[in-house]
Amino acid sequence: MQVDVNGCSTYAYTGGRDFDASRPSIVFVHGACNDHSVWALQSRYFAHHGRNVIAVDTPGHGRSNGDAHSSVADLAKWLTALQDALAIERAAFVGHSLGALAVLDMSARKPDRVSRIALLGPSAPMPVADVLLDAAKKNDHVAFELITGWSFSAGHQLGGSEQPGIWMRGSALRLMERSRPGALYNDLLACRDYNDGVKAAGGVRCPVLVILGQRDLMAPPANAALFIDALADKRVVTLSDCGHSLMAEAPRAVLDALRDFLCRTARRAKTA
């Protein structure tokens, strides 16, 4: 579906179900130079199991208009504007990489708008290599090659997909090649310049699920230690032999962790 957010047309995948703001909602937020399609399995599952799903293309990505935000704080504010545009008072949020930082920041700023959050592949701080930033600034294809090379664990560089016939690295590269000039550079600036992760984590009061890749080179698990310690109510899941592209490398394990966190925990709360 298309929705107007801050005067710009924004695309959100609803998992093949009509949007109904009266249902419990889950907002999925992709990472740098990605779009809603990275959540294909997870978003569709929840849409067909009683949830209102909004797998959004953030500004300047996928089918959404506007320019990509170059700061996490601006992207976090945009997520609140998205909620307002859809008349969703409170929702669960799931974010990956840059999307995880935006969800974290938004949750600290607007705790009344968030029921629970899941952060995949987060890092705070999230440094960006100069060679990658320079290539992205020039819109050089090598930036996409570097990211795909660093995002997958060694075991998934050539194969290992749970879906036969899928070349995960190649699919990730094609997705980035469809992005608009400058989008990746703005995304990387937002990651590099965000220094409030630990502070934001200390202000989050809702339950938090953190999913880490044991072999993540883009956002090493050690870089998440400080902000995880600052979270008041957290659950941490580490997926072995996975890099940064968690939803592609271990789609079912990611779904299982999200399902347990978003569905079973909610059911227990209702019967308590």
Buried (B, 14 or more C-beta within 10 A) or exposed (E): EEBEBEEBEBBBBBBEBEBEEEBBBBBBBBBBBBBBBBBBBBBBBBBEEEBBBBBBBBBBBBEBBBEBBBBBBBBBBBBBBBBEBBEBEEBBBBBBBBBBBBBBBBBBBBEEBBBBBBBBBBBBBBEBEEEBBEBBBEBEEBBBBBBBEBBBBEEBBEEBBEEEEEEBBEBBBEBBEEBBEBBBBBBBBBBBBBEBBBEBBBBBBBBBBBBBBEBBBBBBBEBBEEBBEBBEEBBBBEBEBBBBBBBBBBBEBBBEBBBEBBBEBBEEEEEE
